[in-house]
Amino acid sequence: MIVLAVDVEKQLGALHLTVGFQATRGATALFGPSGAGKTSVVNMIAGLLNPDRGKITLDDTVLFDSRQGVNVAPHRRRIGYVFQEGRLFPHLSVRQNLDYGRRVSGHPRDAGEFERIAKLLDIGHLLDRRPGKLSGGERQRVAVGRALLIRPRLLLLDEPLASLDVAHKREILPYLVRLRDDGGIPIVYVSHTPAEVRRIATTVVRLAAGRVTATGGAELLAAADEDAFV
């Protein structure tokens, strides 16, 4: 069942993005070298960047349609977005950072849902800490939890491991796999690292120079990719 359908064009300086793909349940990886347009695509899905032309649908909702003049505001799209750096509020505790997602989306408190997500990401013991007292992997897990508490229909993860060292990448990867399998929310995962994509993605969309060059499974990740995008 198709959850997300993207067919967009956007001129970004010298780069002309012409991207079309469909995503189902599980984790769809946008994979390719830096400058291929991956982050621009997820920003268009989130509503942070407007396409010049095209259409984006999520479930049965049209989020953007240049012909029909539809452009749903970002906060009304019910899409969770986790950036490379996590972007937690340093003056708030982990509990308060998590609750921020719930409050800005206007949802009532749900202790059961809060506990479920804290358990899924193994962050229950961190609730009273400030972000400055967390490891890089812990910060990213909290950022994911905050995004989940808006009750999103889709989760965008834009190179969430890029700022982490190898040890912290190994720490967080199992939680992302658990999120894919047990979270119940489709994921679009941006990466230029083949090892991450192999571990997480159920579908791979290869991008190069602003265009989709192939769509399929892990077989698209050739051995040569291991060194191509470092």
CYANA upper distance limits for C-alpha pairs under 8 A (distance plus 0.5 A):
  1 MET  CA     24 THR  CA      6.24
  1 MET  CA     25 ARG  CA      7.94
  2 ILE  CA     22 GLN  CA      7.00
  2 ILE  CA     23 ALA  CA      6.28
  2 ILE  CA     24 THR  CA      5.14
  2 ILE  CA     25 ARG  CA      8.14
  2 ILE  CA     59 ASP  CA      7.92
  3 VAL  CA     22 GLN  CA      8.03
  3 VAL  CA     23 ALA  CA      6.27
  3 VAL  CA     24 THR  CA      5.49
  3 VAL  CA     25 ARG  CA      7.27
  3 VAL  CA     58 LEU  CA      6.27
  3 VAL  CA     59 ASP  CA      5.38
  3 VAL  CA    186 PRO  CA      8.21
  4 LEU  CA     22 GLN  CA      6.11
  4 LEU  CA     23 ALA  CA      5.51
  4 LEU  CA     24 THR  CA      7.24
  4 LEU  CA     56 ILE  CA      7.97
  4 LEU  CA     57 THR  CA      6.27
  4 LEU  CA     58 LEU  CA      5.13
  4 LEU  CA     59 ASP  CA      6.77
  5 ALA  CA     20 GLY  CA      8.17
  5 ALA  CA     21 PHE  CA      6.62
  5 ALA  CA     22 GLN  CA      4.96
  5 ALA  CA     23 ALA  CA      6.98
  5 ALA  CA     55 LYS  CA      8.47
  5 ALA  CA     56 ILE  CA      6.21
  5 ALA  CA     57 THR  CA      5.77
  5 ALA  CA     58 LEU  CA      7.16
  6 VAL  CA     19 VAL  CA      7.73
  6 VAL  CA     20 GLY  CA      5.72
  6 VAL  CA     21 PHE  CA      5.92
  6 VAL  CA     22 GLN  CA      6.73
  6 VAL  CA     45 ILE  CA      8.35
  6 VAL  CA     55 LYS  CA      6.75
  6 VAL  CA     56 ILE  CA      5.19
  6 VAL  CA     57 THR  CA      7.25
  7 ASP  CA     18 THR  CA      8.17
  7 ASP  CA     19 VAL  CA      6.26
  7 ASP  CA     20 GLY  CA      4.64
  7 ASP  CA     21 PHE  CA      7.18
  7 ASP  CA     54 GLY  CA      5.94
  7 ASP  CA     55 LYS  CA      5.88
  7 ASP  CA     56 ILE  CA      6.85
  8 VAL  CA     17 LEU  CA      8.08
  8 VAL  CA     18 THR  CA      6.44
  8 VAL  CA     19 VAL  CA      6.01
  8 VAL  CA     20 GLY  CA      6.91
  8 VAL  CA     51 PRO  CA      6.60
  8 VAL  CA     52 ASP  CA      8.03
  8 VAL  CA     53 ARG  CA      6.28
  8 VAL  CA     54 GLY  CA      4.69
  8 VAL  CA     55 LYS  CA      6.50
  8 VAL  CA     56 ILE  CA      7.96
  9 GLU  CA     16 HIS  CA      7.76
  9 GLU  CA     17 LEU  CA      5.74
  9 GLU  CA     18 THR  CA      5.05
  9 GLU  CA     19 VAL  CA      6.98
  9 GLU  CA     51 PRO  CA      6.29
  9 GLU  CA     52 ASP  CA      6.22
  9 GLU  CA     53 ARG  CA      5.76
  9 GLU  CA     54 GLY  CA      6.66
 10 LYS  CA     16 HIS  CA      6.41
 10 LYS  CA     17 LEU  CA      5.46
 10 LYS  CA     18 THR  CA      7.31
 10 LYS  CA     51 PRO  CA      5.61
 10 LYS  CA     52 ASP  CA      5.49
 10 LYS  CA     53 ARG  CA      7.46
 11 GLN  CA     15 LEU  CA      6.54
 11 GLN  CA     16 HIS  CA      5.03
 11 GLN  CA     17 LEU  CA      6.61
 11 GLN  CA     52 ASP  CA      7.74
 12 LEU  CA     16 HIS  CA      6.60
 12 LEU  CA     17 LEU  CA      7.92
 15 LEU  CA    209 ALA  CA      7.47
 15 LEU  CA    210 GLY  CA      6.98
 16 HIS  CA    209 ALA  CA      8.36
 16 HIS  CA    210 GLY  CA      6.47
 17 LEU  CA     37 GLY  CA      7.33
 17 LEU  CA    209 ALA  CA      8.13
 17 LEU  CA    210 GLY  CA      4.72
 17 LEU  CA    211 ARG  CA      6.65
 18 THR  CA    210 GLY  CA      6.54
 18 THR  CA    211 ARG  CA      5.86
 18 THR  CA    212 VAL  CA      8.22
 19 VAL  CA     41 VAL  CA      8.33
 19 VAL  CA    210 GLY  CA      7.42
 19 VAL  CA    211 ARG  CA      5.92
 19 VAL  CA    212 VAL  CA      6.35
 20 GLY  CA    212 VAL  CA      7.44
 21 PHE  CA    205 VAL  CA      8.02
 21 PHE  CA    212 VAL  CA      8.38
 21 PHE  CA    215 THR  CA      8.46
 23 ALA  CA     28 THR  CA      6.72
 23 ALA  CA    203 THR  CA      8.33
 24 THR  CA     28 THR  CA      8.16
 24 THR  CA    186 PRO  CA      7.52
 25 ARG  CA    185 ILE  CA      7.75
 25 ARG  CA    186 PRO  CA      5.33
 25 ARG  CA    187 ILE  CA      8.04
 26 GLY  CA    180 ARG  CA      6.27
 26 GLY  CA    181 ASP  CA      7.70
 26 GLY  CA    185 ILE  CA      7.94
 26 GLY  CA    186 PRO  CA      5.62
 26 GLY  CA    187 ILE  CA      6.68
 26 GLY  CA    201 ALA  CA      8.00
 26 GLY  CA    202 THR  CA      6.48
 26 GLY  CA    203 THR  CA      8.45
 27 ALA  CA    180 ARG  CA      6.80
 27 ALA  CA    186 PRO  CA      6.54
 27 ALA  CA    187 ILE  CA      5.03
 27 ALA  CA    188 VAL  CA      6.26
 27 ALA  CA    189 TYR  CA      7.08
 27 ALA  CA    200 ILE  CA      7.18
 27 ALA  CA    201 ALA  CA      5.38
 27 ALA  CA    202 THR  CA      5.78
 27 ALA  CA    203 THR  CA      6.96
 28 THR  CA    186 PRO  CA      8.49
 28 THR  CA    187 ILE  CA      6.61
 28 THR  CA    188 VAL  CA      5.34
 28 THR  CA    189 TYR  CA      6.48
 28 THR  CA    201 ALA  CA      6.09
 28 THR  CA    202 THR  CA      6.55
 28 THR  CA    203 THR  CA      5.20
 28 THR  CA    204 VAL  CA      6.30
 28 THR  CA    205 VAL  CA      7.64
 29 ALA  CA    188 VAL  CA      6.27
 29 ALA  CA    189 TYR  CA      5.05
 29 ALA  CA    190 VAL  CA      6.17
 29 ALA  CA    191 SER  CA      7.50
 29 ALA  CA    197 VAL  CA      6.99
 29 ALA  CA    201 ALA  CA      6.04
 29 ALA  CA    202 THR  CA      8.26
 29 ALA  CA    203 THR  CA      6.70
 29 ALA  CA    204 VAL  CA      5.36
 29 ALA  CA    205 VAL  CA      6.43
 30 LEU  CA     38 LYS  CA      6.65
 30 LEU  CA    188 VAL  CA      7.62
 30 LEU  CA    189 TYR  CA      6.59
 30 LEU  CA    190 VAL  CA      5.35
 30 LEU  CA    191 SER  CA      6.91
 30 LEU  CA    204 VAL  CA      6.86
 30 LEU  CA    205 VAL  CA      5.51
 30 LEU  CA    206 ARG  CA      6.59
 30 LEU  CA    207 LEU  CA      7.34
 31 PHE  CA     38 LYS  CA      7.84
 31 PHE  CA    190 VAL  CA      6.75
 31 PHE  CA    191 SER  CA      5.82
 31 PHE  CA    192 HIS  CA      5.89
 31 PHE  CA    193 THR  CA      8.24
 31 PHE  CA    197 VAL  CA      8.12
 31 PHE  CA    204 VAL  CA      7.28
 31 PHE  CA    205 VAL  CA      6.51
 31 PHE  CA    206 ARG  CA      5.38
 31 PHE  CA    207 LEU  CA      6.49
 32 GLY  CA     36 ALA  CA      6.66
 32 GLY  CA     38 LYS  CA      7.97
 32 GLY  CA    191 SER  CA      7.55
 32 GLY  CA    192 HIS  CA      5.60
 32 GLY  CA    206 ARG  CA      6.20
 32 GLY  CA    207 LEU  CA      5.52
 32 GLY  CA    208 ALA  CA      6.47
 32 GLY  CA    229 PHE  CA      7.94
 33 PRO  CA    192 HIS  CA      6.04
 33 PRO  CA    207 LEU  CA      8.21
 33 PRO  CA    208 ALA  CA      7.33
 33 PRO  CA    228 ALA  CA      8.31
 33 PRO  CA    229 PHE  CA      5.85
 34 SER  CA    192 HIS  CA      7.52
 34 SER  CA    229 PHE  CA      7.91
 35 GLY  CA    209 ALA  CA      7.52
 36 ALA  CA    207 LEU  CA      6.38
 36 ALA  CA    208 ALA  CA      5.29
 36 ALA  CA    209 ALA  CA      5.15
 36 ALA  CA    210 GLY  CA      5.62
 36 ALA  CA    211 ARG  CA      8.13
 37 GLY  CA     41 VAL  CA      6.77
 37 GLY  CA    207 LEU  CA      7.90
 37 GLY  CA    208 ALA  CA      8.22
 37 GLY  CA    209 ALA  CA      7.57
 37 GLY  CA    210 GLY  CA      5.74
 38 LYS  CA     42 VAL  CA      7.13
 38 LYS  CA    190 VAL  CA      6.94
 38 LYS  CA    207 LEU  CA      7.72
 39 THR  CA     43 ASN  CA      6.58
 39 THR  CA    158 ASP  CA      7.13
 39 THR  CA    190 VAL  CA      7.62
 40 SER  CA     44 MET  CA      6.76
 40 SER  CA     49 LEU  CA      7.71
 41 VAL  CA     45 ILE  CA      6.89
 42 VAL  CA     46 ALA  CA      6.61
 42 VAL  CA    156 LEU  CA      7.39
 42 VAL  CA    158 ASP  CA      8.16
 42 VAL  CA    188 VAL  CA      8.40
 43 ASN  CA     47 GLY  CA      6.54
 43 ASN  CA     48 LEU  CA      5.51
 43 ASN  CA     49 LEU  CA      5.86
 44 MET  CA     48 LEU  CA      6.37
 44 MET  CA     49 LEU  CA      5.17
 44 MET  CA     50 ASN  CA      6.21
 44 MET  CA     51 PRO  CA      6.94
 45 ILE  CA     56 ILE  CA      7.45
 45 ILE  CA     63 LEU  CA      8.48
 46 ALA  CA     74 PRO  CA      6.41
 46 ALA  CA     77 ARG  CA      7.75
 46 ALA  CA     79 ILE  CA      6.93
 46 ALA  CA     81 TYR  CA      8.03
 47 GLY  CA     71 ASN  CA      8.37
 47 GLY  CA     72 VAL  CA      7.84
 47 GLY  CA     73 ALA  CA      6.96
 47 GLY  CA     74 PRO  CA      5.25
 47 GLY  CA     77 ARG  CA      8.38
 48 LEU  CA     74 PRO  CA      7.12
 52 ASP  CA     66 SER  CA      8.01
 53 ARG  CA     65 ASP  CA      8.14
 53 ARG  CA     66 SER  CA      5.87
 53 ARG  CA     67 ARG  CA      8.37
 54 GLY  CA     64 PHE  CA      7.97
 54 GLY  CA     65 ASP  CA      6.37
 54 GLY  CA     66 SER  CA      6.11
 54 GLY  CA     67 ARG  CA      8.13
 55 LYS  CA     62 VAL  CA      8.07
 55 LYS  CA     63 LEU  CA      8.10
 55 LYS  CA     64 PHE  CA      5.70
 55 LYS  CA     65 ASP  CA      4.86
 55 LYS  CA     66 SER  CA      7.05
 56 ILE  CA     62 VAL  CA      6.64
 56 ILE  CA     63 LEU  CA      5.99
 56 ILE  CA     64 PHE  CA      5.55
 56 ILE  CA     65 ASP  CA      7.13
 57 THR  CA     61 THR  CA      6.05
 57 THR  CA     62 VAL  CA      4.87
 57 THR  CA     63 LEU  CA      5.90
 57 THR  CA     64 PHE  CA      7.50
 58 LEU  CA     62 VAL  CA      6.96
 58 LEU  CA     63 LEU  CA      7.34
 62 VAL  CA     70 VAL  CA      7.87
 62 VAL  CA     72 VAL  CA      8.49
 63 LEU  CA     70 VAL  CA      7.29
 63 LEU  CA     71 ASN  CA      6.30
 63 LEU  CA     72 VAL  CA      5.67
 63 LEU  CA     77 ARG  CA      7.52
 64 PHE  CA     69 GLY  CA      8.17
 64 PHE  CA     70 VAL  CA      5.55
 64 PHE  CA     71 ASN  CA      4.99
 64 PHE  CA     72 VAL  CA      6.93
 65 ASP  CA     69 GLY  CA      6.32
 65 ASP  CA     70 VAL  CA      5.41
 65 ASP  CA     71 ASN  CA      7.13
 66 SER  CA     70 VAL  CA      6.97
 66 SER  CA     71 ASN  CA      8.41
 72 VAL  CA     76 ARG  CA      6.99
 72 VAL  CA     77 ARG  CA      7.04
 73 ALA  CA     77 ARG  CA      7.15
 74 PRO  CA     78 ARG  CA      8.29
 74 PRO  CA     79 ILE  CA      8.39
 75 HIS  CA     79 ILE  CA      8.45
 75 HIS  CA    105 SER  CA      8.07
 78 ARG  CA    150 ILE  CA      7.68
 78 ARG  CA    151 ARG  CA      7.65
 78 ARG  CA    152 PRO  CA      5.24
 78 ARG  CA    153 ARG  CA      6.35
 78 ARG  CA    154 LEU  CA      7.74
 79 ILE  CA    152 PRO  CA      5.39
 79 ILE  CA    153 ARG  CA      6.41
 79 ILE  CA    154 LEU  CA      5.53
 79 ILE  CA    155 LEU  CA      6.35
 79 ILE  CA    156 LEU  CA      7.79
 80 GLY  CA    147 ALA  CA      5.14
 80 GLY  CA    148 LEU  CA      6.96
 80 GLY  CA    150 ILE  CA      7.46
 80 GLY  CA    151 ARG  CA      8.46
 80 GLY  CA    152 PRO  CA      5.97
 80 GLY  CA    153 ARG  CA      8.34
 80 GLY  CA    154 LEU  CA      6.77
 80 GLY  CA    155 LEU  CA      5.15
 80 GLY  CA    156 LEU  CA      6.53
 81 TYR  CA    147 ALA  CA      6.69
 81 TYR  CA    155 LEU  CA      6.43
 81 TYR  CA    156 LEU  CA      5.20
 81 TYR  CA    157 LEU  CA      6.61
 81 TYR  CA    158 ASP  CA      8.20
 82 VAL  CA     86 GLY  CA      6.65
 82 VAL  CA    143 ALA  CA      6.80
 82 VAL  CA    144 VAL  CA      6.66
 82 VAL  CA    147 ALA  CA      7.29
 82 VAL  CA    155 LEU  CA      8.29
 82 VAL  CA    156 LEU  CA      6.66
 82 VAL  CA    157 LEU  CA      5.45
 82 VAL  CA    158 ASP  CA      6.75
 82 VAL  CA    160 PRO  CA      7.31
 83 PHE  CA     87 ARG  CA      7.57
 83 PHE  CA    157 LEU  CA      6.94
 83 PHE  CA    158 ASP  CA      5.75
 83 PHE  CA    159 GLU  CA      7.56
 83 PHE  CA    160 PRO  CA      6.57
 84 GLN  CA    157 LEU  CA      8.49
 84 GLN  CA    158 ASP  CA      6.42
 84 GLN  CA    159 GLU  CA      5.89
 84 GLN  CA    160 PRO  CA      4.96
 84 GLN  CA    161 LEU  CA      7.20
 84 GLN  CA    162 ALA  CA      6.72
 84 GLN  CA    163 SER  CA      6.97
 85 GLU  CA    140 GLN  CA      8.01
 85 GLU  CA    160 PRO  CA      7.67
 85 GLU  CA    163 SER  CA      7.18
 86 GLY  CA    139 ARG  CA      6.96
 86 GLY  CA    140 GLN  CA      5.86
 86 GLY  CA    142 VAL  CA      8.50
 86 GLY  CA    143 ALA  CA      5.72
 86 GLY  CA    160 PRO  CA      8.04
 87 ARG  CA    143 ALA  CA      7.80
 88 LEU  CA     97 ASN  CA      7.09
 88 LEU  CA    131 PRO  CA      7.30
 88 LEU  CA    139 ARG  CA      7.99
 88 LEU  CA    143 ALA  CA      7.13
 89 PHE  CA     97 ASN  CA      7.00
 89 PHE  CA    131 PRO  CA      7.88
 90 PRO  CA    130 ARG  CA      6.92
 90 PRO  CA    131 PRO  CA      6.02
 90 PRO  CA    132 GLY  CA      7.09
 91 HIS  CA    130 ARG  CA      7.46
 92 LEU  CA     96 GLN  CA      6.12
 92 LEU  CA     97 ASN  CA      6.51
 92 LEU  CA    130 ARG  CA      6.65
 92 LEU  CA    131 PRO  CA      8.18
 93 SER  CA     97 ASN  CA      6.60
 93 SER  CA    127 LEU  CA      7.14
 93 SER  CA    128 ASP  CA      6.08
 93 SER  CA    129 ARG  CA      5.83
 93 SER  CA    130 ARG  CA      4.96
 93 SER  CA    131 PRO  CA      7.39
 94 VAL  CA     98 LEU  CA      6.60
 94 VAL  CA    126 LEU  CA      7.02
 94 VAL  CA    127 LEU  CA      5.22
 94 VAL  CA    128 ASP  CA      6.53
 94 VAL  CA    129 ARG  CA      6.29
 94 VAL  CA    130 ARG  CA      6.41
 94 VAL  CA    131 PRO  CA      7.18
 94 VAL  CA    142 VAL  CA      7.46
 95 ARG  CA     99 ASP  CA      6.66
 95 ARG  CA    127 LEU  CA      5.16
 95 ARG  CA    128 ASP  CA      6.85
 96 GLN  CA    100 TYR  CA      6.61
 97 ASN  CA    101 GLY  CA      7.85
 97 ASN  CA    142 VAL  CA      8.32
 97 ASN  CA    146 ARG  CA      7.15
 98 LEU  CA    102 ARG  CA      7.89
 98 LEU  CA    142 VAL  CA      7.38
 98 LEU  CA    143 ALA  CA      8.17
 98 LEU  CA    145 GLY  CA      6.81
 98 LEU  CA    146 ARG  CA      4.85
 98 LEU  CA    149 LEU  CA      7.57
 99 ASP  CA    103 ARG  CA      6.72
 99 ASP  CA    146 ARG  CA      7.45
 99 ASP  CA    149 LEU  CA      7.88
100 TYR  CA    104 VAL  CA      6.62
100 TYR  CA    146 ARG  CA      7.55
101 GLY  CA    105 SER  CA      6.85
101 GLY  CA    146 ARG  CA      5.64
101 GLY  CA    147 ALA  CA      6.69
101 GLY  CA    148 LEU  CA      8.30
101 GLY  CA    149 LEU  CA      6.04
101 GLY  CA    150 ILE  CA      5.63
102 ARG  CA    106 GLY  CA      6.88
102 ARG  CA    107 HIS  CA      6.04
102 ARG  CA    108 PRO  CA      7.94
102 ARG  CA    109 ARG  CA      7.98
102 ARG  CA    146 ARG  CA      8.15
102 ARG  CA    149 LEU  CA      5.74
102 ARG  CA    150 ILE  CA      5.49
102 ARG  CA    151 ARG  CA      8.44
103 ARG  CA    107 HIS  CA      6.70
103 ARG  CA    108 PRO  CA      8.17
104 VAL  CA    150 ILE  CA      8.31
105 SER  CA    150 ILE  CA      6.12
107 HIS  CA    150 ILE  CA      7.92
110 ASP  CA    114 PHE  CA      6.74
111 ALA  CA    115 GLU  CA      6.58
112 GLY  CA    116 ARG  CA      6.61
113 GLU  CA    117 ILE  CA      6.75
113 GLU  CA    149 LEU  CA      8.35
114 PHE  CA    118 ALA  CA      6.67
114 PHE  CA    149 LEU  CA      7.76
115 GLU  CA    119 LYS  CA      6.55
115 GLU  CA    124 GLY  CA      8.15
116 ARG  CA    120 LEU  CA      6.57
117 ILE  CA    121 LEU  CA      6.70
117 ILE  CA    145 GLY  CA      6.77
117 ILE  CA    148 LEU  CA      8.02
117 ILE  CA    149 LEU  CA      8.35
118 ALA  CA    122 ASP  CA      6.15
118 ALA  CA    123 ILE  CA      5.59
118 ALA  CA    124 GLY  CA      5.61
118 ALA  CA    145 GLY  CA      7.59
119 LYS  CA    123 ILE  CA      7.11
119 LYS  CA    124 GLY  CA      6.87
120 LEU  CA    175 TYR  CA      8.06
120 LEU  CA    178 ARG  CA      7.93
120 LEU  CA    179 LEU  CA      7.82
120 LEU  CA    183 GLY  CA      8.47
121 LEU  CA    141 ARG  CA      6.68
121 LEU  CA    142 VAL  CA      8.34
121 LEU  CA    145 GLY  CA      7.67
121 LEU  CA    175 TYR  CA      6.48
121 LEU  CA    179 LEU  CA      8.45
123 ILE  CA    127 LEU  CA      7.37
123 ILE  CA    138 GLU  CA      8.03
123 ILE  CA    141 ARG  CA      7.89
123 ILE  CA    142 VAL  CA      7.53
129 ARG  CA    133 LYS  CA      6.85
129 ARG  CA    134 LEU  CA      8.01
130 ARG  CA    134 LEU  CA      7.68
131 PRO  CA    139 ARG  CA      6.94
134 LEU  CA    138 GLU  CA      6.20
134 LEU  CA    139 ARG  CA      6.48
135 SER  CA    139 ARG  CA      6.73
135 SER  CA    168 HIS  CA      8.38
136 GLY  CA    140 GLN  CA      6.90
136 GLY  CA    163 SER  CA      8.49
136 GLY  CA    164 LEU  CA      6.71
136 GLY  CA    168 HIS  CA      7.06
137 GLY  CA    141 ARG  CA      6.80
137 GLY  CA    164 LEU  CA      7.62
137 GLY  CA    168 HIS  CA      5.69
137 GLY  CA    169 LYS  CA      7.42
137 GLY  CA    171 GLU  CA      6.88
137 GLY  CA    172 ILE  CA      6.07
138 GLU  CA    142 VAL  CA      6.77
138 GLU  CA    172 ILE  CA      8.25
139 ARG  CA    143 ALA  CA      6.71
140 GLN  CA    144 VAL  CA      6.69
140 GLN  CA    160 PRO  CA      7.50
140 GLN  CA    172 ILE  CA      8.36
141 ARG  CA    145 GLY  CA      6.70
141 ARG  CA    172 ILE  CA      7.67
141 ARG  CA    175 TYR  CA      8.31
142 VAL  CA    146 ARG  CA      6.66
143 ALA  CA    147 ALA  CA      6.85
144 VAL  CA    148 LEU  CA      6.74
145 GLY  CA    149 LEU  CA      6.78
146 ARG  CA    150 ILE  CA      7.65
147 ALA  CA    151 ARG  CA      8.21
147 ALA  CA    152 PRO  CA      7.91
147 ALA  CA    155 LEU  CA      8.04
148 LEU  CA    152 PRO  CA      6.72
148 LEU  CA    155 LEU  CA      8.24
152 PRO  CA    185 ILE  CA      8.00
153 ARG  CA    185 ILE  CA      6.84
153 ARG  CA    186 PRO  CA      7.82
154 LEU  CA    185 ILE  CA      6.42
154 LEU  CA    186 PRO  CA      5.83
154 LEU  CA    187 ILE  CA      6.51
154 LEU  CA    188 VAL  CA      8.21
155 LEU  CA    185 ILE  CA      7.29
155 LEU  CA    186 PRO  CA      6.82
155 LEU  CA    187 ILE  CA      5.30
155 LEU  CA    188 VAL  CA      6.83
156 LEU  CA    187 ILE  CA      6.40
156 LEU  CA    188 VAL  CA      5.45
156 LEU  CA    189 TYR  CA      6.66
156 LEU  CA    190 VAL  CA      8.45
157 LEU  CA    187 ILE  CA      7.79
157 LEU  CA    188 VAL  CA      6.71
157 LEU  CA    189 TYR  CA      5.34
157 LEU  CA    190 VAL  CA      6.62
158 ASP  CA    189 TYR  CA      6.66
158 ASP  CA    190 VAL  CA      5.29
158 ASP  CA    191 SER  CA      7.62
159 GLU  CA    189 TYR  CA      7.63
159 GLU  CA    190 VAL  CA      5.67
159 GLU  CA    191 SER  CA      5.61
159 GLU  CA    192 HIS  CA      8.47
161 LEU  CA    169 LYS  CA      6.44
164 LEU  CA    168 HIS  CA      6.21
164 LEU  CA    169 LYS  CA      6.40
165 ASP  CA    169 LYS  CA      6.68
166 VAL  CA    170 ARG  CA      6.78
167 ALA  CA    171 GLU  CA      6.82
168 HIS  CA    172 ILE  CA      6.82
169 LYS  CA    173 LEU  CA      6.53
170 ARG  CA    174 PRO  CA      7.95
171 GLU  CA    175 TYR  CA      8.46
172 ILE  CA    176 LEU  CA      7.07
173 LEU  CA    177 VAL  CA      6.82
173 LEU  CA    196 GLU  CA      8.40
173 LEU  CA    199 ARG  CA      8.47
174 PRO  CA    178 ARG  CA      6.64
175 TYR  CA    179 LEU  CA      6.54
176 LEU  CA    180 ARG  CA      6.69
176 LEU  CA    200 ILE  CA      7.67
177 VAL  CA    181 ASP  CA      6.77
177 VAL  CA    199 ARG  CA      7.97
177 VAL  CA    200 ILE  CA      6.31
178 ARG  CA    182 ASP  CA      6.12
178 ARG  CA    183 GLY  CA      7.64
179 LEU  CA    183 GLY  CA      5.04
179 LEU  CA    184 GLY  CA      8.18
180 ARG  CA    184 GLY  CA      7.71
180 ARG  CA    185 ILE  CA      7.81
180 ARG  CA    186 PRO  CA      7.88
180 ARG  CA    187 ILE  CA      7.65
180 ARG  CA    200 ILE  CA      8.02
189 TYR  CA    201 ALA  CA      8.11
191 SER  CA    196 GLU  CA      7.89
191 SER  CA    197 VAL  CA      7.44
192 HIS  CA    229 PHE  CA      6.46
192 HIS  CA    230 VAL  CA      8.37
193 THR  CA    197 VAL  CA      7.03
193 THR  CA    226 GLU  CA      7.93
193 THR  CA    229 PHE  CA      7.29
193 THR  CA    230 VAL  CA      7.98
194 PRO  CA    198 ARG  CA      6.59
194 PRO  CA    221 LEU  CA      6.99
194 PRO  CA    225 ASP  CA      7.00
194 PRO  CA    226 GLU  CA      6.52
195 ALA  CA    199 ARG  CA      6.86
195 ALA  CA    226 GLU  CA      8.11
196 GLU  CA    200 ILE  CA      6.67
197 VAL  CA    201 ALA  CA      5.71
197 VAL  CA    204 VAL  CA      8.24
197 VAL  CA    218 ALA  CA      8.29
198 ARG  CA    218 ALA  CA      6.43
198 ARG  CA    221 LEU  CA      8.30
201 ALA  CA    217 GLY  CA      8.40
201 ALA  CA    218 ALA  CA      8.19
202 THR  CA    217 GLY  CA      7.03
202 THR  CA    218 ALA  CA      8.27
203 THR  CA    215 THR  CA      7.86
203 THR  CA    216 GLY  CA      6.21
203 THR  CA    217 GLY  CA      5.53
203 THR  CA    218 ALA  CA      7.89
204 VAL  CA    215 THR  CA      6.17
204 VAL  CA    216 GLY  CA      5.82
204 VAL  CA    217 GLY  CA      5.85
204 VAL  CA    218 ALA  CA      7.19
204 VAL  CA    220 LEU  CA      7.78
205 VAL  CA    212 VAL  CA      7.26
205 VAL  CA    213 THR  CA      8.27
205 VAL  CA    214 ALA  CA      6.55
205 VAL  CA    215 THR  CA      5.04
205 VAL  CA    216 GLY  CA      7.20
206 ARG  CA    212 VAL  CA      6.15
206 ARG  CA    213 THR  CA      6.07
206 ARG  CA    214 ALA  CA      5.76
206 ARG  CA    215 THR  CA      6.76
206 ARG  CA    220 LEU  CA      8.39
207 LEU  CA    211 ARG  CA      5.92
207 LEU  CA    212 VAL  CA      5.05
207 LEU  CA    213 THR  CA      6.22
207 LEU  CA    214 ALA  CA      8.04
208 ALA  CA    212 VAL  CA      7.08
208 ALA  CA    213 THR  CA      7.12
214 ALA  CA    220 LEU  CA      8.09
215 THR  CA    220 LEU  CA      8.25
216 GLY  CA    220 LEU  CA      7.04
221 LEU  CA    225 ASP  CA      6.74
222 ALA  CA    226 GLU  CA      8.22
224 ALA  CA    228 ALA  CA      6.89
225 ASP  CA    229 PHE  CA      7.25
226 GLU  CA    230 VAL  CA      8.35
